[in-house]
Structures are given as C-alpha cells and as structure tokens.
Amino acid sequence: MYKYGDYAGYINSLKYKQLYALCRLAECRDDKCCDRFKNGCNLSSNNLYTSTDIYGKPITITTNTCITYIEPQLDVMDKPRIYNLEGNSSISNGTTKTIVNNIDITNNVFVQINCVNASGEGGFVIYNKRYKSYLFGIKGEPFELLWNQSLNAWTVLKYSNIFKE
C-alpha cells in the first residue's frame, strides 16, 4: 500500500488512476490491445517523497509504472528536488511515462527531471531539439512522455514549463 503525504495527494492519485484506467478501457475494446500496455507498463503508480535514497544517491524514475507522483516531504519543504529518469535502449519502443508534480514551486523549491544515458544521449526531444533536463512550473502539472527507440530519447507529449540543455 502506498503512503500519501496528505489527503490532496491521495485524491490526485485516485483521480489519475481512474482516468488512466478509463483511457485503457476505451482504447482496448477490441481483442488487440494498445501497445503501450503490452510493453510492461502497468496501471499502478509510485509516489516519491524524497529525491535521494538512504545512501544520498539521486533516485532514478523507472518505467516499471506508467505514472510517478512527486509528493511533498512531510518534514522539509524548502529543498530542490532533482531526479534522474531512466532512458536507455532496454526500454520498449512506445512505452509511456507520466510524471506528476504535487509540490508547490517557490524560489527555493524546484523540481527537475534529468535524462541522460551512459552513452551521453537520451534526454527529451521536442520540436526536433534534444534537452537533458526539464523544470516543473506549477503544482499538479503532468509531464507526459513517449519512448522513441529510434531517437534513443523520450518524445515529449505534454508539458507546461521549460527545458534545459
């Protein structure tokens, strides 16, 4: 069972799970189900309350779940949160990933997603340009991605803020 920092995080989680399940049902009405659900991405979600593990290393967001929620910490709130997103050739083509920021963005607090693989490629591709980082702009913002194996990068489907090289 997942732990939620507050009631709003729990409600957001339920809302996104239900919307995603409805989309899946609508797309998979025939026997031939949509590829993104066959590619090992399940409808469960995970919640991240810190940006480092117990050893102080940055947490890597994986593609084991379709949705990842970045939740506020219960004790320390004014600290930047920087995550690494998995981005390598082992990801199946067409895999989707949605990252939802549930943290209030202020001058001292920002949430950044980095994506670079071992070969130095990876990242986010939008308008034929490759970026290595994305900064969230507001609380509740979804960042939707689709893995493109030929580009060896995440193609950006939906965003609201800025990218960094």
Steps between C-alpha positions, in 0.01 A plus 500: 500500500629845411539775760375849418630822653158658515141451396542702176778264385277201568208653306729594206630144494148358484399749231793416271466125554132514406561719193779274381289188551214658303736593215633147493150356490400730213812415298488126563141421412603259227718192558808679373614710794699818468881445485586728789321270743671191359845653547521418868342824618229430753228727632644530848684811610780584737548797728836667568534700824875566478746546215778288653513149638629410847857510367463856365493395133242658265188290445453370147143503370441171320247384243364222725186708551328734254448780753737647759384761751754734658356570844599758764710384790330515836795656685720710264333708231752759378743277315549450125400157372704355214423158350653290224265337249588163354585536132680216325463249218346238730171696509242368253408730216170680568520477879318791664595678821313773685662690786270718710642770728300546822743748660448877525772670294666800672830690475679242718312192382512363148454156349732394219505182292830403331531238229838396361610144435849350523582582137424869562185491292144466623315801628178660384424579136259778413481696175799299368724627779649285777507616863651334807281654773145615563385738776144478631318833520195440719342259745282234337679522165518177298807436283410236240762309302525227235821296449631520142754223449625633166592832665610328821312772690166595652265682264305763695122475467388755761688759706445843654838649584862517378775265384873537560786369283 
